[in-house]
């Protein structure tokens, strides 16, 4: 049996227990505890290791404590500045530029372009970058060069899922197969195919080959730190892991399209383009990952944390907007919502100008428009029962308007 798990939840819908059934019927448990606003306070892993976390009133994770075999083996205090930027993690000091991008930490120095994208990483104590990156106009990474080894990424339309990867000479290294909903099903390399297996959060927990033999197993803590990675054959090439994200093992971080995420620190390296919800302080932090609930939430593109079901809405945004609008929206309501969305676009754009915020990344415009537009559009649409569908239609509207404003920075 590849994976057999049972789950328990609290009244808020947070997963509190996972019962894992292993070989020979052996059962182990992973347990989780949350605070009243659903932030993860404690996790006890299958091997009995306990990890505890504390937070300040702004949603910053201020400490991490690890207990193994009844003894405390790690205690790390974290310090944040007034901008919710992590400036101290244990003995590690961190710095930022004026746009809120991390420029250095205990391991690396980071170089950013005018669109707030990492273009080079240099190891501390060295002068030359060991990793460089390139992006397309949709802010997707299209090339990674690590120590002279080049990997190029090719996407399907405006999807964030890579269809295949090549080396610097154009030779295809890996190809990926997806379901209609965007779930990654298989990886092809060197004439072989291996298949992905996931848990409810979307973690890659195992891979099997064409003979159904297990060729990879993985384990992670709640924040995405890799606890186990046993691979063989072409499975060793697999770059996807925790929550289905692309893992850059050379730096120990996940690439989430708009931003890079450091699982050890539990925060992003740059500020969230989305200003957050006015009625939810945790979402306004700018750097926290998954609203400090990494057990239940994911963040596929680095813009907004979703509960797992939200990922399906996100895929619908990309693939089903037009079909939904044609099938369910009357012309009148569609125009009302679309007009509201357009108004939101202009409002968001002007708001950033008024605040003298540099809008180098189209995500700023996208997010500001989405938030303001939905508020206006939903008033015209009436009610909140279809807010998920409204989101789908609103995002479809953005696709059209971004063509008009494609040169806006």
TORVOKE-434653 format. One record per residue (C-alpha): x, y, z; residue in one letter. Coordinates in pm, 1 decimal, decimal comma. Layout:
SITE         c1         c2         c3   aa
SITE          X          Y          Z    a
...
***
This chain:
SITE         c1         c2         c3   aa
SITE        0,0        0,0        0,0    x
SITE      151,5      330,4     -114,8    x
SITE      -40,9      572,5      106,1    x
SITE     -307,6      512,3      369,4    x
SITE     -402,0      802,9      594,6    x
SITE     -696,4      907,0      811,1    x
SITE     -765,6     1264,8      916,2    x
SITE     -927,8     1447,6     1205,1    x
SITE    -1032,6     1814,3     1214,9    x
SITE    -1133,1     2076,0     1469,5    x
SITE    -1450,5     2285,8     1454,2    x
SITE    -1271,8     2552,2     1248,6    x
SITE    -1188,8     2295,7      981,1    x
SITE     -819,1     2269,6     1066,4    x
SITE     -658,8     1927,9     1034,2    x
SITE     -553,8     1817,4     1382,4    x
SITE     -440,0     1460,3     1327,7    x
SITE     -309,2     1238,7     1050,2    x
SITE     -296,6      864,9     1113,6    x
SITE      -45,6      699,6      881,8    x
SITE      -72,8      326,0      819,1    x
SITE      257,1      180,0      709,1    x
SITE      396,9     -158,0      617,0    x
SITE      278,8     -441,9      837,6    x
SITE       -9,6     -234,9      969,7    x
SITE      211,7       -6,7     1178,7    x
SITE       28,1      317,7     1258,6    x
SITE      201,1      648,5     1331,8    x
SITE       53,4      992,7     1388,1    x
SITE      117,7     1355,3     1300,9    x
SITE      -63,4     1604,6     1525,3    x
SITE     -131,2     1977,5     1494,4    x
SITE     -243,8     2250,2     1736,3    x
SITE     -368,2     2597,3     1636,3    x
SITE     -437,2     2928,8     1807,3    x
SITE     -781,1     3101,1     1796,2    x
SITE     -702,0     3269,5     1462,4    x
SITE     -591,8     2940,4     1302,7    x
SITE     -214,6     2994,7     1316,0    x
SITE      -12,5     2676,3     1364,6    x
SITE      123,8     2654,8     1719,5    x
SITE      262,0     2302,1     1733,0    x
SITE      321,1     1997,9     1517,2    x
SITE      431,7     1655,5     1634,7    x
SITE      584,3     1453,0     1352,1    x
SITE      561,0     1078,4     1293,9    x
SITE      893,8     1018,2     1468,0    x
SITE      778,0     1206,4     1779,0    x
SITE      970,1     1527,6     1708,9    x
SITE      776,4     1831,0     1832,7    x
SITE      800,8     2174,0     1669,5    x
SITE      642,2     2474,5     1840,8    x
SITE      587,7     2826,8     1708,0    x
SITE      493,6     3166,4     1851,3    x
SITE      372,3     3482,7     1677,8    x
SITE      342,3     3851,8     1749,5    x
SITE       27,9     4058,5     1696,3    x
SITE      120,9     4126,8     1333,1    x
SITE      144,8     3761,0     1236,7    x
SITE      524,5     3738,5     1245,7    x
SITE      660,2     3401,0     1356,9    x
SITE      882,8     3501,4     1647,2    x
SITE     1020,3     3167,2     1763,2    x
SITE     1076,7     2805,8     1667,2    x
SITE     1145,9     2534,6     1924,9    x
SITE     1226,0     2173,1     1845,4    x
SITE     1204,3     1888,4     2097,9    x
SITE     1341,9     1544,2     2010,6    x
SITE     1323,6     1242,8     2241,4    x
SITE     1204,7     1468,4     2521,1    x
SITE     1497,9     1710,8     2491,7    x
SITE     1500,8     2057,6     2338,9    x
SITE     1744,2     2044,0     2046,9    x
SITE     1676,6     2380,2     1886,1    x
SITE     1542,2     2716,8     1997,9    x
SITE     1548,6     3003,7     1749,6    x
SITE     1422,3     3355,3     1815,1    x
SITE     1317,8     3573,6     1522,6    x
SITE     1311,3     3954,7     1515,9    x
SITE     1109,8     4170,2     1275,9    x
SITE     1117,8     4541,3     1196,4    x
SITE      818,4     4773,4     1162,2    x
SITE      770,6     4661,3      802,6    x
SITE      726,2     4298,1      915,3    x
SITE     1061,2     4212,6      760,1    x
SITE     1261,9     3935,8      922,7    x
SITE     1586,7     4102,8     1031,2    x
SITE     1722,1     3843,4     1274,2    x
SITE     1682,8     3464,8     1276,1    x
SITE     1890,3     3315,0     1553,5    x
SITE     2241,0     3446,1     1482,7    x
SITE     2154,0     3522,9     1122,1    x
SITE     2110,1     3888,4     1013,8    x
SITE     1899,0     3989,3      713,9    x
SITE     1876,0     4312,5      509,9    x
SITE     1632,2     4457,8      253,8    x
SITE     1617,5     4720,1      -19,6    x
SITE     1371,8     5010,7      -42,9    x
SITE     1117,2     4794,2     -226,8    x
SITE     1109,9     4536,7       51,9    x
SITE     1322,6     4273,9     -123,4    x
SITE     1570,8     4073,0       81,9    x
SITE     1924,7     4165,8      -18,2    x
SITE     2121,2     3943,8      218,9    x
SITE     2093,5     3679,9      490,0    x
SITE     2329,3     3439,8      660,5    x
SITE     2391,5     3237,5      344,2    x
SITE     2336,2     3453,0       38,1    x
SITE     2331,6     3797,0     -122,5    x
SITE     2043,6     3865,8     -361,0    x
SITE     2032,4     4087,4     -670,7    x
SITE     1693,4     4210,9     -793,4    x
SITE     1584,0     4375,5    -1117,6    x
SITE     1350,7     4674,4    -1158,6    x
SITE     1049,3     4440,7    -1154,6    x
SITE     1139,5     4303,4     -811,0    x
SITE     1255,9     3966,8     -942,9    x
SITE     1566,5     3785,2     -824,2    x
SITE     1819,7     3779,0    -1107,8    x
SITE     2129,7     3659,8     -920,2    x
SITE     2228,6     3492,5     -593,9    x
SITE     2580,5     3509,1     -453,8    x
SITE     2712,4     3305,1     -163,2    x
SITE     2829,8     3505,7      135,8    x
SITE     3204,1     3565,3      117,9    x
SITE     3214,1     3530,3     -260,0    x
SITE     3203,4     3797,8     -530,9    x
SITE     3055,8     3608,9     -826,5    x
SITE     2696,6     3486,1     -845,1    x
SITE     2657,5     3108,7     -847,1    x
SITE     2294,9     3124,6     -967,2    x
SITE     2125,0     3356,7    -1217,2    x
SITE     1764,8     3375,7    -1338,3    x
SITE     1559,3     3511,7    -1629,9    x
SITE     1183,7     3573,9    -1658,0    x
SITE      924,7     3634,9    -1929,5    x
SITE      675,2     3921,7    -1956,3    x
SITE      425,9     3725,1    -1743,7    x
SITE      676,9     3709,6    -1456,6    x
SITE      741,7     3338,5    -1503,0    x
SITE     1092,4     3207,4    -1464,7    x
SITE     1218,1     3088,2    -1802,4    x
SITE     1583,8     3019,7    -1724,8    x
SITE     1794,9     2914,2    -1429,0    x
SITE     2174,0     2895,3    -1446,5    x
SITE     2339,4     2727,7    -1148,3    x
SITE     2716,1     2697,8    -1168,2    x
SITE     2702,3     2700,0    -1547,4    x
SITE     2425,6     2438,9    -1572,8    x
SITE     2137,2     2598,0    -1761,8    x
SITE     1772,9     2491,4    -1734,3    x
SITE     1507,7     2658,6    -1949,6    x
SITE     1134,0     2635,8    -1883,5    x
SITE      853,3     2631,4    -2141,1    x
SITE      489,8     2688,1    -2042,0    x
SITE      147,9     2616,1    -2186,5    x
SITE       -5,3     2952,6    -2276,1    x
SITE      -45,3     3164,8    -1962,5    x
SITE      -29,4     2867,8    -1725,2    x
SITE      226,1     2858,1    -1444,7    x
SITE      285,0     2487,8    -1508,3    x
SITE      593,8     2408,9    -1718,6    x
SITE      529,2     2166,0    -2003,9    x
SITE      894,0     2081,0    -2052,1    x
SITE     1248,6     2184,9    -1964,9    x
SITE     1561,0     2198,3    -2179,2    x
SITE     1930,1     2248,7    -2121,8    x
SITE     2124,2     2542,5    -2263,9    x
SITE     2161,6     2375,7    -2604,1    x
SITE     1789,5     2309,4    -2640,8    x
SITE     1795,1     1939,3    -2554,4    x
SITE     1474,2     1836,5    -2376,7    x
SITE     1548,6     1726,3    -2021,0    x
SITE     1203,6     1666,4    -1875,0    x
SITE      841,7     1674,6    -1989,7    x
SITE      531,6     1692,9    -1769,6    x
SITE      179,8     1558,0    -1809,4    x
SITE     -118,1     1731,2    -1641,8    x
SITE     -483,3     1659,0    -1575,9    x
SITE     -751,2     1892,5    -1711,1    x
SITE     -758,7     2065,3    -1369,9    x
SITE     -383,8     2132,3    -1377,4    x
SITE     -263,6     1857,2    -1144,6    x
SITE       78,8     1728,5    -1241,9    x
SITE       44,0     1356,9    -1314,4    x
SITE      373,7     1238,5    -1459,3    x
SITE      727,9     1331,1    -1554,6    x
SITE      904,0     1194,9    -1863,1    x
SITE     1282,1     1184,0    -1893,8    x
SITE     1537,4      970,9    -2076,5    x
SITE     1261,9      765,2    -2237,4    x
SITE     1107,4      674,6    -1902,0    x
SITE      795,5      791,2    -1718,4    x
SITE      739,1      829,0    -1345,2    x
SITE      410,9      918,2    -1176,1    x
SITE      331,9     1162,3     -894,3    x
SITE      140,9     1071,1     -578,1    x
SITE        4,6     1338,7     -343,5    x
SITE     -141,0     1386,5        2,7    x
SITE     -439,7     1620,8       63,1    x
SITE     -220,7     1933,5       84,9    x
SITE      -73,2     1856,1     -256,0    x
SITE      269,7     1743,9     -134,0    x
SITE      448,3     1500,4     -361,3    x
SITE      484,5     1209,8     -118,0    x
SITE      589,8      938,2     -362,1    x
SITE      666,4      856,2     -724,5    x
SITE      619,5      526,5     -905,3    x
SITE      755,5      400,2    -1234,8    x
SITE      577,8      225,5    -1521,6    x
SITE      607,5     -105,7    -1335,5    x
SITE      430,9       45,8    -1030,1    x
SITE      752,0       25,9     -832,4    x
SITE      804,7      303,7     -578,2    x
SITE     1106,9      504,1     -694,0    x
SITE     1079,8      803,9     -460,2    x
SITE      939,0      888,3     -118,1    x
SITE      932,4     1227,4       51,0    x
SITE      840,3     1375,5      387,6    x
SITE      807,3     1741,1      492,7    x
SITE      718,9     1935,5      801,7    x
SITE      423,3     2173,8      792,7    x
SITE      633,0     2461,7      655,8    x
SITE      792,4     2262,6      374,4    x
SITE     1129,4     2174,1      525,3    x
SITE     1233,9     1847,1      362,7    x
SITE     1260,0     1571,1      623,6    x
SITE     1311,6     1280,2      385,1    x
SITE     1398,1     1245,2       16,5    x
SITE     1475,1      893,8     -103,3    x
SITE     1494,3      867,3     -482,1    x
SITE     1639,4      646,0     -751,4    x
SITE     1665,0      655,2    -1127,8    x
SITE     1509,8      949,6    -1308,1    x
SITE     1299,2     1030,9     -999,9    x
SITE     1611,6     1200,5     -866,0    x
SITE     1554,3     1469,5    -1131,4    x
SITE     1209,0     1559,8     -999,5    x
SITE     1206,8     1928,9     -897,7    x
SITE      858,1     1931,6     -741,3    x
SITE      775,9     1854,7     -379,5    x
SITE      600,5     2027,3      -91,2    x
SITE      252,3     2149,4     -194,5    x
SITE      352,3     2068,5     -551,6    x
SITE      591,3     2365,6     -560,5    x
SITE      916,4     2373,7     -754,5    x
SITE     1203,6     2324,3     -511,1    x
SITE     1540,0     2486,7     -580,0    x
SITE     1754,9     2249,1     -377,6    x
SITE     2070,9     2450,8     -447,2    x
SITE     1933,4     2730,9     -226,1    x
SITE     1683,1     2531,5      -17,0    x
SITE     1386,2     2743,8     -126,4    x
SITE     1065,5     2711,7     -324,8    x
SITE      993,4     2911,5     -638,4    x
SITE      629,8     3025,8     -621,9    x
SITE      622,4     3230,0     -941,7    x
SITE      575,2     3581,2     -800,7    x
SITE      805,9     3520,5     -503,6    x
SITE     1056,9     3284,3     -346,5    x
SITE      973,3     3114,7      -17,1    x
SITE     1223,7     3008,4      249,9    x
SITE     1073,0     2721,8      456,0    x
SITE     1333,9     2746,9      731,8    x
SITE     1245,8     3110,0      797,4    x
SITE      877,1     3053,1      721,9    x
SITE      852,2     3375,0      515,8    x
SITE      880,0     3503,4      159,3    x
SITE     1188,2     3693,6       41,7    x
SITE      984,2     3984,3      -95,6    x
SITE      666,1     4167,4       -3,9    x
SITE      327,2     4045,8     -125,4    x
SITE      189,1     4247,9     -419,6    x
SITE     -156,8     4192,1     -266,5    x
SITE     -219,8     4447,4       11,8    x
SITE     -436,8     4192,0      195,4    x
SITE     -790,7     4204,2      328,5    x
SITE     -884,4     4502,1      543,9    x
SITE    -1079,7     4279,4      782,3    x
SITE     -804,2     4018,5      824,4    x
SITE     -479,4     4155,8      977,7    x
SITE     -278,6     3837,7      914,0    x
SITE     -324,5     3878,7      537,0    x
SITE     -184,1     4233,1      555,2    x
SITE      156,6     4125,2      685,1    x
SITE      321,2     4109,2      342,9    x
SITE      574,7     3834,0      416,3    x
SITE      399,7     3552,0      602,9    x
SITE      349,0     3222,1      426,2    x
SITE       -2,2     3071,2      406,5    x
SITE     -134,7     3307,6      675,9    x
SITE       71,3     3099,8      923,0    x
SITE     -150,6     2798,5      858,1    x
SITE       69,3     2587,8      629,2    x
SITE     -119,7     2269,6      715,4    x
SITE     -440,0     2384,9      548,1    x
SITE     -335,7     2657,1      303,4    x
SITE     -121,8     2674,5       -8,7    x
SITE        1,4     2958,0     -230,7    x
SITE       50,8     2832,5     -588,7    x
SITE      163,9     3161,0     -742,7    x
SITE      300,3     3359,2     -447,1    x
SITE       11,0     3605,8     -448,5    x
SITE     -252,1     3473,7     -211,3    x
SITE     -292,0     3187,0       34,0    x
SITE     -577,4     2947,4      -37,8    x
SITE     -727,1     2653,2      138,7    x
SITE     -671,8     2346,5      -78,5    x
SITE    -1013,9     2377,4     -239,8    x
SITE     -913,7     2727,4     -344,7    x
SITE     -656,9     2575,6     -579,0    x
SITE     -939,0     2437,8     -788,5    x
SITE    -1091,2     2785,5     -812,1    x
SITE     -750,1     2914,0     -913,0    x
SITE     -725,4     2660,3    -1194,4    x
SITE    -1078,0     2748,6    -1303,8    x
SITE     -964,9     3109,7    -1326,4    x
SITE     -701,9     3009,2    -1577,0    x
SITE     -897,7     2755,5    -1780,9    x
SITE    -1271,5     2800,4    -1735,4    x
SITE    -1353,0     3171,0    -1719,9    x
SITE    -1495,1     3206,1    -2067,5    x
SITE    -1699,7     2886,7    -2048,5    x
SITE    -1850,0     2989,7    -1716,1    x
SITE    -1934,5     3338,9    -1835,8    x
SITE    -2100,7     3207,3    -2150,5    x
SITE    -2303,3     2947,4    -1960,4    x
SITE    -2414,1     3121,7    -1643,0    x
SITE    -2387,0     3497,5    -1667,7    x
SITE    -2652,1     3704,2    -1838,4    x
SITE    -2516,4     3984,6    -2054,7    x
SITE    -2648,5     4249,0    -1817,7    x
SITE    -2491,7     4100,4    -1509,1    x
SITE    -2173,5     4024,8    -1696,8    x
SITE    -2139,8     4385,0    -1806,2    x
SITE    -2211,7     4509,6    -1455,5    x
SITE    -1945,0     4289,9    -1303,1    x
SITE    -1701,7     4356,7    -1585,9    x
SITE    -1753,1     4731,1    -1554,4    x
SITE    -1700,3     4706,0    -1181,2    x
SITE    -1382,5     4512,6    -1239,4    x
SITE    -1257,0     4770,5    -1490,0    x
SITE    -1333,1     5046,9    -1241,9    x
SITE    -1137,4     4852,3     -984,9    x
SITE     -844,2     4826,3    -1222,2    x
SITE     -829,6     5202,7    -1261,4    x
SITE     -884,0     5256,0     -889,6    x
SITE     -604,9     5018,0     -798,5    x
SITE     -369,4     5171,3    -1050,6    x
SITE     -439,6     5524,3     -930,2    x
SITE     -418,2     5419,3     -565,5    x
SITE      -63,7     5295,7     -612,7    x
SITE       26,5     5614,0     -797,2    x
SITE     -115,7     5826,9     -518,3    x
SITE       93,0     5639,4     -265,4    x
SITE      402,6     5680,5     -483,6    x
SITE      445,8     5306,6     -497,7    x
SITE      657,4     5177,6     -784,6    x
SITE      445,0     4937,2     -984,5    x
SITE      708,8     4737,2    -1167,2    x
SITE      522,3     4411,0    -1145,0    x
SITE      194,2     4356,4    -1326,0    x
SITE       82,7     4158,0    -1023,6    x
SITE       31,3     4487,7     -839,0    x
SITE     -221,5     4595,1    -1099,9    x
SITE     -379,2     4253,1    -1118,6    x
SITE     -432,9     4225,4     -744,5    x
SITE     -544,4     4581,5     -684,6    x
SITE     -793,1     4554,3     -969,5    x
SITE     -922,5     4219,0     -856,1    x
SITE     -992,9     4334,4     -502,1    x
SITE    -1150,9     4668,8     -590,0    x
SITE    -1331,7     4535,4     -894,9    x
SITE    -1495,9     4248,7     -714,1    x
SITE    -1626,4     4480,5     -444,6    x
SITE    -1787,3     4708,8     -702,6    x
SITE    -1895,6     4429,6     -934,0    x
SITE    -2054,3     4221,0     -662,1    x
SITE    -2265,3     4513,7     -549,2    x
SITE    -2411,5     4530,1     -898,0    x
SITE    -2429,5     4152,1     -922,3    x
SITE    -2609,6     4114,3     -590,7    x
SITE    -2529,7     3885,1     -301,4    x
SITE    -2221,1     3688,3     -214,3    x
SITE    -2332,6     3333,7     -287,9    x
SITE    -2145,6     3329,6     -616,9    x
SITE    -1829,2     3505,6     -506,2    x
SITE    -1610,5     3218,7     -628,1    x
SITE    -1768,1     3235,0     -973,0    x
SITE    -1737,9     3612,8     -971,2    x
SITE    -1368,3     3572,9     -908,9    x
SITE    -1344,1     3352,4    -1216,4    x
SITE    -1520,6     3606,8    -1434,7    x
SITE    -1326,2     3898,4    -1291,2    x
SITE     -996,5     3732,8    -1366,7    x
SITE    -1111,9     3670,6    -1722,2    x
SITE    -1179,7     4042,7    -1752,4    x
SITE     -826,7     4116,6    -1639,1    x
SITE     -684,1     3909,5    -1921,7    x
SITE     -847,1     4139,6    -2172,5    x
SITE     -753,9     4461,8    -2000,3    x
SITE     -391,0     4364,7    -1947,6    x
SITE     -349,1     4361,0    -2325,3    x
SITE     -443,6     4728,3    -2331,2    x
SITE     -213,2     4812,3    -2041,4    x
SITE       65,8     4564,8    -2126,7    x
SITE      321,5     4846,2    -2143,6    x
SITE      225,3     4986,1    -1805,0    x
SITE      495,2     4938,4    -1540,5    x
***
